[in-house]
């Protein structure tokens, strides 16, 4: 079985380190290829052999459930040999530097390296030292490109377009690589982006990224087409950013009362993991008519299949 769509299209980048710098055409290509894999993943036989003989290593220095599992599944469904590595199970735990790790992996002649790291820029450092394609699965507060791509695919499949939509990203913007990648992508695709958060959870000069800044849910969600909630990333916080989770939910937690000012068809998103009762009410999160949270999980595999497919086409010589 071959790639389902755009089988001969070329992607001009060797790595996917972020959304920043990608054109609307390049983003659309990834989404179009991913659309084909969505349909393939619904078939009884979900596998192809287009990455047969290629090796994919998932190198995670931070814990992950959704991203790591979906990258593993994506590689397996494309026929690659997939190896999972974590910092706890590698020589990094023994004091090996990131560059030494890169050189060791490079000597094994990998074809694709998927990396999550707690330091912004660490994935770029690895990409500069290896011969294979590198995919950023999240680096510090910097970017998480495949999450933004799957979010875009979910929106496009549900609402039919990205251009002209009003998207409100709400919550811990300061510590969120998901927010940064989504802002870059949505701006590139012609959407109108708002960020909604207390001042303590907003980066300085956030407006320079091309988004409206709101400090209340009432103004930020008014006439929004998409409401994207983010969790409080307590593991990245040093100090008190909100008075209490109870007060935070009162002002910034998404419930039906706050959602009333959005458009009637507005959809709800969350990259996970969710903190119910902190940034989102359970009833809203489980509303199957408006919530796309499970759609995001499903589409994550297809998007990561598309990225692996496109980045490795040069190595495969377009033989398929």
GIZI-V27835 format. One record per run of one state. SS is the DSSP state (helix for helix, strand for strand, loop for the rest). FROM is the first residue (numbers start at 1). LEN is the number of residues. Records with the same first field share a line. If there is no record, write none. Layout:
SS = FROM-LEN + FROM-LEN
This chain:
loop = 1-15 + 17-7 + 41-14 + 61-5 + 78-3 + 90-1 + 95-3 + 107-5 + 118-4 + 128-5 + 140-3 + 144-1 + 160-6 + 171-6 + 189-3 + 197-2 + 202-4 + 210-2 + 215-2 + 221-5 + 230-4 + 237-8 + 253-1 + 255-1 + 260-7 + 271-5 + 277-3 + 281-1 + 286-5 + 292-1 + 312-1 + 317-4
strand = 16-1 + 55-6 + 81-6 + 112-6 + 133-7 + 143-1 + 166-5 + 192-5 + 212-3 + 226-4 + 254-1 + 267-4 + 276-1 + 280-1 + 291-1
helix = 24-17 + 66-12 + 87-3 + 91-4 + 98-9 + 122-6 + 145-15 + 177-12 + 199-3 + 206-4 + 217-4 + 234-3 + 245-8 + 256-4 + 282-4 + 293-19 + 313-4
